[in-house]
Amino acid sequence: MRRREFMTLISGMAITWPLASYAQQQKGPLKRIGVLAPYDRCPLQPDHIIVRRLEELGWIEGQDFLFECISTVGRLDQLQELARELVSRRPDVMIAASYSFIRALKRETTTIPIVMLSAFDPVGTGLVASLALPGGNVTGVAWLSLLPKRFELLKEIVPNLRRVAYIGSASFGDVSSSPEAENRKTTASSFGFTWEIFQPGVVSDYDEIFARLAAEHFDVAYISTLPFNSQNQRIICQLALRYRIPAVGEHIYWARDGLLLAYGQDYDWSQARALEYVDKILRGARPSDLPVQQATKFLLSINLKTAKALGVTVPPALIGRADEVIE
């Protein structure tokens, strides 16, 4: 009996080994996903939303693919060089958020697919030919400009807006000529306030900016999601609270960190849709055939703890419309 069991085991192994070897050969080499990251978490951790979503789509890191991740933290002034480095690694597909990152990658390659996690007005900025038929090597998720809606909501809390600070970033040049500049002009005209633009270049600039906003009695600060601001999100939120400046951000994570109000696209939804395109491209689809998607879900978050600290009242009707209320 022992001899028969042993021979059966050996026979089974003889069959299994070639099949396993054949399956591995059929699977081919690991795919590589390039990430031009606005954060310092490179490599990405297992709990990162990108890793989790790819697993849901059937891609296991280390088994099916590897990340080529380059962090831009502390190196935004070298953005083009970092994009060139990522392209030189020849990933199968690349992902990035924000116009500046995607543009930097697009300048370096016309063949490697680029998937936008988010980008404002990709047609107007020349990233794609059209939403329906993007052409070229770029597709993904487009974000809408929601400036008017944000100020419509904000005026319910701070009705007498006169002076508004726009916090941009020196790393990306003069924001007065940025893709959203005309939209800012129209919004200010519609709501009867004036913008003043601030462009921090180093972290210490934020303290100086908010000290000035408090000394000169600015009514509100608008925080753009340019990469330098995103990399210093918690610092900005702490300073806005310390200097008692009502501030509005572009997605709910800003309110969670302490801003008074945030309204924007559902970032998790956007990333999930973009990663579905990564999946399709890795399976053979061409980015030029994948229409750019636009968000259909928007989230309003209000931080009542911050409102109390600032001494402002949030109308109950606005609280009732919020997707998230932080108390």
C-alpha positions as a Markdown table, in Angstrom:
| # | Residue | x | y | z |
|---|---|---|---|---|
| 1 | Met | 0.0 | 0.0 | 0.0 |
| 2 | Arg | 2.8 | 2.4 | 0.9 |
| 3 | Arg | 4.5 | 1.7 | -2.4 |
| 4 | Arg | 1.3 | 2.3 | -4.4 |
| 5 | Glu | 0.6 | 5.5 | -2.5 |
| 6 | Phe | 4.2 | 6.7 | -3.2 |
| 7 | Met | 4.0 | 5.9 | -6.9 |
| 8 | Thr | 0.6 | 7.7 | -7.1 |
| 9 | Leu | 2.1 | 10.8 | -5.5 |
| 10 | Ile | 5.1 | 10.8 | -7.8 |
| 11 | Ser | 2.9 | 10.4 | -10.8 |
| 12 | Gly | 0.7 | 13.3 | -9.7 |
| 13 | Met | 3.7 | 15.5 | -9.2 |
| 14 | Ala | 5.0 | 14.6 | -12.6 |
| 15 | Ile | 1.8 | 15.7 | -14.1 |
| 16 | Thr | 1.4 | 18.9 | -11.9 |
| 17 | Trp | 4.9 | 20.3 | -12.4 |
| 18 | Pro | 4.7 | 20.6 | -16.2 |
| 19 | Leu | 1.2 | 22.0 | -16.0 |
| 20 | Ala | 2.3 | 24.7 | -13.5 |
| 21 | Ser | 5.4 | 25.4 | -15.6 |
| 22 | Tyr | 3.2 | 25.7 | -18.7 |
| 23 | Ala | 0.7 | 28.0 | -16.9 |
| 24 | Gln | 3.6 | 30.3 | -15.8 |
| 25 | Gln | 4.9 | 30.4 | -19.4 |
| 26 | Gln | 1.4 | 31.3 | -20.7 |
| 27 | Lys | 1.0 | 34.1 | -18.1 |
| 28 | Gly | 4.2 | 35.7 | -19.5 |
| 29 | Pro | 6.4 | 38.3 | -17.8 |
| 30 | Leu | 5.0 | 40.5 | -15.0 |
| 31 | Lys | 3.3 | 43.7 | -16.2 |
| 32 | Arg | 4.7 | 47.0 | -14.9 |
| 33 | Ile | 2.6 | 50.0 | -13.9 |
| 34 | Gly | 4.3 | 53.3 | -13.7 |
| 35 | Val | 3.2 | 55.8 | -11.0 |
| 36 | Leu | 4.2 | 59.5 | -10.9 |
| 37 | Ala | 3.2 | 60.0 | -7.4 |
| 38 | Pro | 2.4 | 63.3 | -5.6 |
| 39 | Tyr | 3.1 | 61.6 | -2.2 |
| 40 | Asp | 6.1 | 60.0 | -0.6 |
| 41 | Arg | 4.6 | 56.5 | -0.3 |
| 42 | Cys | 6.7 | 54.7 | -2.9 |
| 43 | Pro | 6.5 | 51.8 | -3.1 |
| 44 | Leu | 2.7 | 51.8 | -2.6 |
| 45 | Gln | 1.6 | 50.1 | 0.6 |
| 46 | Pro | -0.8 | 47.0 | 0.4 |
| 47 | Asp | -3.7 | 49.1 | 1.9 |
| 48 | His | -3.4 | 51.8 | -0.7 |
| 49 | Ile | -6.6 | 52.3 | -2.7 |
| 50 | Ile | -4.7 | 51.7 | -6.0 |
| 51 | Val | -3.4 | 48.4 | -4.8 |
| 52 | Arg | -6.8 | 47.3 | -3.4 |
| 53 | Arg | -8.7 | 48.2 | -6.6 |
| 54 | Leu | -6.2 | 46.4 | -8.8 |
| 55 | Glu | -6.6 | 43.3 | -6.6 |
| 56 | Glu | -10.4 | 43.5 | -7.1 |
| 57 | Leu | -9.7 | 43.5 | -10.9 |
| 58 | Gly | -7.6 | 40.4 | -10.6 |
| 59 | Trp | -4.1 | 41.9 | -10.5 |
| 60 | Ile | -1.9 | 40.9 | -7.6 |
| 61 | Glu | 1.3 | 42.8 | -7.0 |
| 62 | Gly | 4.3 | 40.6 | -7.2 |
| 63 | Gln | 2.4 | 37.9 | -9.0 |
| 64 | Asp | 0.8 | 39.7 | -12.0 |
| 65 | Phe | 2.5 | 43.1 | -12.0 |
| 66 | Leu | 5.1 | 45.3 | -10.4 |
| 67 | Phe | 4.9 | 49.1 | -9.6 |
| 68 | Glu | 7.5 | 51.5 | -11.0 |
| 69 | Cys | 6.8 | 54.3 | -8.5 |
| 70 | Ile | 8.5 | 57.7 | -8.5 |
| 71 | Ser | 7.7 | 60.2 | -5.7 |
| 72 | Thr | 7.7 | 63.9 | -6.5 |
| 73 | Val | 7.8 | 65.0 | -2.8 |
| 74 | Gly | 10.5 | 67.6 | -2.4 |
| 75 | Arg | 11.3 | 67.4 | -6.1 |
| 76 | Leu | 8.4 | 69.2 | -7.9 |
| 77 | Asp | 10.9 | 71.5 | -9.5 |
| 78 | Gln | 12.3 | 68.4 | -11.2 |
| 79 | Leu | 9.0 | 67.2 | -12.4 |
| 80 | Gln | 10.0 | 66.9 | -16.1 |
| 81 | Glu | 13.1 | 65.0 | -15.2 |
| 82 | Leu | 11.2 | 62.6 | -13.0 |
| 83 | Ala | 8.7 | 62.0 | -15.8 |
| 84 | Arg | 11.6 | 61.3 | -18.1 |
| 85 | Glu | 13.0 | 58.8 | -15.6 |
| 86 | Leu | 9.7 | 57.0 | -15.3 |
| 87 | Val | 9.3 | 56.7 | -19.0 |
| 88 | Ser | 12.8 | 55.4 | -19.4 |
| 89 | Arg | 11.8 | 52.4 | -17.3 |
| 90 | Arg | 9.4 | 51.4 | -20.1 |
| 91 | Pro | 6.3 | 50.5 | -18.0 |
| 92 | Asp | 3.3 | 48.9 | -19.8 |
| 93 | Val | 1.0 | 51.7 | -18.6 |
| 94 | Met | 1.4 | 54.9 | -16.4 |
| 95 | Ile | -1.0 | 56.6 | -14.0 |
| 96 | Ala | -0.9 | 60.1 | -12.7 |
| 97 | Ala | -3.2 | 62.8 | -11.2 |
| 98 | Ser | -3.4 | 66.5 | -12.2 |
| 99 | Tyr | -2.7 | 68.2 | -15.4 |
| 100 | Ser | 0.9 | 69.1 | -14.7 |
| 101 | Phe | 1.9 | 65.5 | -14.0 |
| 102 | Ile | 0.1 | 64.1 | -17.1 |
| 103 | Arg | 1.5 | 66.8 | -19.3 |
| 104 | Ala | 5.0 | 66.0 | -18.1 |
| 105 | Leu | 4.6 | 62.3 | -19.0 |
| 106 | Lys | 2.9 | 63.1 | -22.3 |
| 107 | Arg | 5.9 | 65.2 | -23.3 |
| 108 | Glu | 8.2 | 62.2 | -22.9 |
| 109 | Thr | 6.2 | 59.6 | -24.8 |
| 110 | Thr | 3.5 | 59.2 | -27.4 |
| 111 | Thr | 3.4 | 55.4 | -27.2 |
| 112 | Ile | 3.2 | 54.3 | -23.5 |
| 113 | Pro | -0.4 | 54.6 | -22.4 |
| 114 | Ile | -1.1 | 57.2 | -19.7 |
| 115 | Val | -4.2 | 57.0 | -17.5 |
| 116 | Met | -5.5 | 60.1 | -15.8 |
| 117 | Leu | -6.7 | 59.6 | -12.3 |
| 118 | Ser | -8.0 | 63.1 | -12.5 |
| 119 | Ala | -7.4 | 66.1 | -14.7 |
| 120 | Phe | -9.3 | 69.4 | -15.2 |
| 121 | Asp | -10.4 | 70.1 | -18.8 |
| 122 | Pro | -8.2 | 67.6 | -20.6 |
| 123 | Val | -9.6 | 68.7 | -24.0 |
| 124 | Gly | -9.0 | 72.4 | -23.4 |
| 125 | Thr | -5.5 | 71.8 | -22.1 |
| 126 | Gly | -4.6 | 69.6 | -25.1 |
| 127 | Leu | -4.2 | 66.3 | -23.2 |
| 128 | Val | -6.8 | 64.6 | -25.4 |
| 129 | Ala | -8.5 | 65.3 | -28.7 |
| 130 | Ser | -12.0 | 64.8 | -27.3 |
| 131 | Leu | -13.7 | 63.0 | -24.5 |
| 132 | Ala | -15.4 | 60.5 | -26.7 |
| 133 | Leu | -12.3 | 59.8 | -28.9 |
| 134 | Pro | -9.3 | 60.9 | -26.9 |
| 135 | Gly | -6.8 | 59.7 | -29.6 |
| 136 | Gly | -3.1 | 59.4 | -28.8 |
| 137 | Asn | -1.9 | 57.7 | -25.6 |
| 138 | Val | -3.9 | 59.5 | -22.9 |
| 139 | Thr | -7.3 | 58.6 | -21.4 |
| 140 | Gly | -8.9 | 58.3 | -17.9 |
| 141 | Val | -11.1 | 60.5 | -15.8 |
| 142 | Ala | -11.7 | 64.2 | -16.3 |
| 143 | Trp | -12.7 | 66.5 | -13.5 |
| 144 | Leu | -15.2 | 69.3 | -13.8 |
| 145 | Ser | -14.5 | 72.8 | -12.6 |
| 146 | Leu | -16.8 | 73.4 | -9.6 |
| 147 | Leu | -15.6 | 76.8 | -8.5 |
| 148 | Pro | -19.1 | 78.5 | -8.8 |
| 149 | Lys | -20.7 | 75.7 | -6.8 |
| 150 | Arg | -18.1 | 75.8 | -4.1 |
| 151 | Phe | -18.7 | 79.5 | -3.6 |
| 152 | Glu | -22.4 | 79.2 | -3.7 |
| 153 | Leu | -22.1 | 76.8 | -0.8 |
| 154 | Leu | -19.5 | 78.8 | 1.0 |
| 155 | Lys | -21.6 | 82.0 | 0.8 |
| 156 | Glu | -24.3 | 80.3 | 2.9 |
| 157 | Ile | -21.8 | 80.2 | 5.7 |
| 158 | Val | -19.8 | 83.4 | 5.0 |
| 159 | Pro | -22.3 | 85.6 | 3.1 |
| 160 | Asn | -20.2 | 88.8 | 3.0 |
| 161 | Leu | -17.3 | 87.7 | 0.7 |
| 162 | Arg | -15.1 | 90.6 | -0.5 |
| 163 | Arg | -11.5 | 89.4 | -0.4 |
| 164 | Val | -10.6 | 85.8 | -1.3 |
| 165 | Ala | -7.1 | 84.4 | -1.2 |
| 166 | Tyr | -6.3 | 81.8 | -3.8 |
| 167 | Ile | -3.5 | 79.5 | -2.6 |
| 168 | Gly | -1.7 | 78.1 | -5.6 |
| 169 | Ser | 1.9 | 76.9 | -6.0 |
| 170 | Ala | 5.1 | 78.5 | -7.2 |
| 171 | Ser | 6.2 | 75.1 | -8.6 |
| 172 | Phe | 3.7 | 75.4 | -11.4 |
| 173 | Gly | 4.3 | 79.0 | -12.6 |
| 174 | Asp | 1.8 | 81.8 | -12.8 |
| 175 | Val | -1.7 | 80.5 | -12.0 |
| 176 | Ser | -3.1 | 83.7 | -13.6 |
| 177 | Ser | -2.5 | 81.9 | -16.9 |
| 178 | Ser | -3.5 | 78.4 | -15.8 |
| 179 | Pro | -6.3 | 76.4 | -17.4 |
| 180 | Glu | -8.8 | 77.5 | -14.7 |
| 181 | Ala | -7.9 | 81.2 | -14.7 |
| 182 | Glu | -10.9 | 82.3 | -16.8 |
| 183 | Asn | -13.2 | 80.3 | -14.6 |
| 184 | Arg | -11.8 | 82.1 | -11.5 |
| 185 | Lys | -12.4 | 85.5 | -13.1 |
| 186 | Thr | -16.0 | 84.6 | -14.0 |
| 187 | Thr | -16.7 | 83.2 | -10.5 |
| 188 | Ala | -15.3 | 86.3 | -8.8 |
| 189 | Ser | -17.5 | 88.5 | -11.0 |
| 190 | Ser | -20.6 | 86.4 | -10.3 |
| 191 | Phe | -20.2 | 86.5 | -6.5 |
| 192 | Gly | -18.9 | 90.0 | -6.1 |
| 193 | Phe | -15.4 | 89.4 | -4.7 |
| 194 | Thr | -11.8 | 89.8 | -5.7 |
| 195 | Trp | -9.1 | 87.3 | -5.8 |
| 196 | Glu | -5.5 | 87.7 | -4.5 |
| 197 | Ile | -3.1 | 85.0 | -5.6 |
| 198 | Phe | -0.5 | 83.5 | -3.3 |
| 199 | Gln | 2.0 | 81.0 | -4.6 |
| 200 | Pro | 4.1 | 79.3 | -1.8 |
| 201 | Gly | 7.4 | 77.8 | -2.9 |
| 202 | Val | 8.6 | 76.3 | 0.4 |
| 203 | Val | 6.7 | 75.0 | 3.4 |
| 204 | Ser | 7.5 | 78.1 | 5.5 |
| 205 | Asp | 5.7 | 80.3 | 3.1 |
| 206 | Tyr | 2.4 | 78.9 | 4.3 |
| 207 | Asp | 2.8 | 80.4 | 7.7 |
| 208 | Glu | 3.7 | 83.8 | 6.3 |
| 209 | Ile | 0.7 | 83.7 | 3.9 |
| 210 | Phe | -1.9 | 82.8 | 6.6 |
| 211 | Ala | -0.4 | 85.4 | 9.0 |
| 212 | Arg | -1.0 | 88.0 | 6.2 |
| 213 | Leu | -4.5 | 86.8 | 5.5 |
| 214 | Ala | -5.4 | 87.2 | 9.2 |
| 215 | Ala | -3.7 | 90.6 | 9.5 |
| 216 | Glu | -5.4 | 92.0 | 6.4 |
| 217 | His | -8.8 | 90.4 | 7.2 |
| 218 | Phe | -9.3 | 88.2 | 4.2 |
| 219 | Asp | -12.7 | 86.7 | 4.2 |
| 220 | Val | -11.9 | 83.3 | 2.8 |
| 221 | Ala | -9.0 | 81.2 | 1.5 |
| 222 | Tyr | -9.5 | 78.9 | -1.4 |
| 223 | Ile | -7.0 | 76.0 | -1.4 |
| 224 | Ser | -6.3 | 74.5 | -4.9 |
| 225 | Thr | -5.3 | 70.9 | -5.1 |
| 226 | Leu | -2.0 | 71.6 | -6.9 |
| 227 | Pro | 0.5 | 68.9 | -5.9 |
| 228 | Phe | 2.5 | 71.2 | -3.5 |
| 229 | Asn | -0.6 | 72.0 | -1.6 |
| 230 | Ser | -1.7 | 68.4 | -1.5 |
| 231 | Gln | 1.7 | 67.4 | -0.1 |
| 232 | Asn | 1.3 | 69.9 | 2.7 |
| 233 | Gln | -2.4 | 69.4 | 3.3 |
| 234 | Arg | -2.3 | 68.9 | 7.1 |
| 235 | Ile | 0.0 | 71.9 | 7.6 |
| 236 | Ile | -2.4 | 74.1 | 5.5 |
| 237 | Cys | -5.5 | 73.0 | 7.5 |
| 238 | Gln | -3.7 | 73.6 | 10.8 |
| 239 | Leu | -2.7 | 77.1 | 9.8 |
| 240 | Ala | -6.1 | 78.0 | 8.5 |
| 241 | Leu | -7.5 | 77.0 | 11.9 |
| 242 | Arg | -4.8 | 78.7 | 13.9 |
| 243 | Tyr | -5.2 | 82.0 | 12.0 |
| 244 | Arg | -9.0 | 81.7 | 12.0 |
| 245 | Ile | -9.4 | 81.8 | 8.2 |
| 246 | Pro | -12.5 | 80.1 | 6.7 |
| 247 | Ala | -11.1 | 77.9 | 4.0 |
| 248 | Val | -12.6 | 75.8 | 1.2 |
| 249 | Gly | -11.0 | 72.8 | -0.4 |
| 250 | Glu | -11.7 | 70.7 | -3.5 |
| 251 | His | -12.3 | 67.2 | -2.0 |
| 252 | Ile | -13.6 | 65.8 | 1.3 |
| 253 | Tyr | -10.2 | 64.9 | 2.7 |
| 254 | Trp | -9.5 | 68.6 | 3.2 |
| 255 | Ala | -12.5 | 69.0 | 5.5 |
| 256 | Arg | -11.6 | 65.9 | 7.4 |
| 257 | Asp | -8.2 | 67.5 | 8.1 |
| 258 | Gly | -9.8 | 70.7 | 9.3 |
| 259 | Leu | -10.9 | 73.0 | 6.5 |
| 260 | Leu | -14.4 | 74.5 | 7.0 |
| 261 | Leu | -15.9 | 73.1 | 3.8 |
| 262 | Ala | -14.9 | 70.9 | 0.9 |
| 263 | Tyr | -16.9 | 70.0 | -2.3 |
| 264 | Gly | -15.8 | 68.0 | -5.2 |
| 265 | Gln | -15.8 | 64.9 | -7.3 |
| 266 | Asp | -15.8 | 61.6 | -5.4 |
| 267 | Tyr | -12.1 | 60.9 | -5.6 |
| 268 | Asp | -12.5 | 57.2 | -4.8 |
| 269 | Trp | -15.0 | 56.8 | -7.7 |
| 270 | Ser | -12.6 | 58.6 | -10.0 |
| 271 | Gln | -9.6 | 56.3 | -9.1 |
| 272 | Ala | -11.8 | 53.2 | -9.4 |
| 273 | Arg | -12.9 | 54.1 | -12.9 |
| 274 | Ala | -9.3 | 55.1 | -13.9 |
| 275 | Leu | -8.0 | 51.8 | -12.7 |
| 276 | Glu | -10.6 | 49.9 | -14.7 |
| 277 | Tyr | -8.9 | 51.5 | -17.7 |
| 278 | Val | -5.5 | 50.3 | -16.5 |
| 279 | Asp | -7.0 | 46.8 | -16.3 |
| 280 | Lys | -8.3 | 47.1 | -19.9 |
| 281 | Ile | -5.0 | 48.4 | -21.3 |
| 282 | Leu | -3.0 | 45.7 | -19.6 |
| 283 | Arg | -5.4 | 43.2 | -21.3 |
| 284 | Gly | -4.8 | 44.7 | -24.7 |
| 285 | Ala | -7.1 | 47.8 | -25.1 |
| 286 | Arg | -5.8 | 51.0 | -26.7 |
| 287 | Pro | -6.1 | 54.2 | -24.7 |
| 288 | Ser | -7.3 | 56.0 | -27.9 |
| 289 | Asp | -10.4 | 53.8 | -28.0 |
| 290 | Leu | -11.3 | 54.4 | -24.3 |
| 291 | Pro | -13.5 | 57.5 | -23.9 |
| 292 | Val | -12.5 | 59.9 | -21.1 |
| 293 | Gln | -15.0 | 59.6 | -18.2 |
| 294 | Gln | -16.5 | 62.4 | -16.2 |
| 295 | Ala | -17.6 | 62.2 | -12.6 |
| 296 | Thr | -21.3 | 61.9 | -11.9 |
| 297 | Lys | -21.1 | 61.9 | -8.1 |
| 298 | Phe | -20.0 | 64.9 | -6.0 |
| 299 | Leu | -19.5 | 65.1 | -2.3 |
| 300 | Leu | -20.0 | 67.9 | 0.2 |
| 301 | Ser | -18.2 | 67.8 | 3.5 |
| 302 | Ile | -18.6 | 70.3 | 6.3 |
| 303 | Asn | -16.5 | 70.5 | 9.4 |
| 304 | Leu | -18.7 | 71.8 | 12.3 |
| 305 | Lys | -15.8 | 71.6 | 14.7 |
| 306 | Thr | -13.9 | 74.1 | 12.6 |
| 307 | Ala | -17.0 | 76.2 | 12.2 |
| 308 | Lys | -17.4 | 76.5 | 15.9 |
| 309 | Ala | -13.7 | 77.4 | 16.4 |
| 310 | Leu | -14.1 | 80.1 | 13.7 |
| 311 | Gly | -17.2 | 81.4 | 15.2 |
| 312 | Val | -19.4 | 80.9 | 12.1 |
| 313 | Thr | -22.8 | 79.4 | 11.9 |
| 314 | Val | -23.6 | 76.7 | 9.3 |
| 315 | Pro | -27.3 | 76.8 | 8.3 |
| 316 | Pro | -29.2 | 73.6 | 9.2 |
| 317 | Ala | -30.4 | 73.3 | 5.6 |
| 318 | Leu | -26.8 | 73.2 | 4.4 |
| 319 | Ile | -25.9 | 70.6 | 7.0 |
| 320 | Gly | -28.8 | 68.5 | 5.8 |
| 321 | Arg | -27.5 | 68.5 | 2.3 |
| 322 | Ala | -23.9 | 67.5 | 3.3 |
| 323 | Asp | -22.7 | 64.0 | 2.5 |
| 324 | Glu | -20.4 | 64.2 | 5.5 |
| 325 | Val | -20.6 | 66.3 | 8.7 |
| 326 | Ile | -17.6 | 66.3 | 10.9 |
| 327 | Glu | -18.4 | 67.1 | 14.6 |
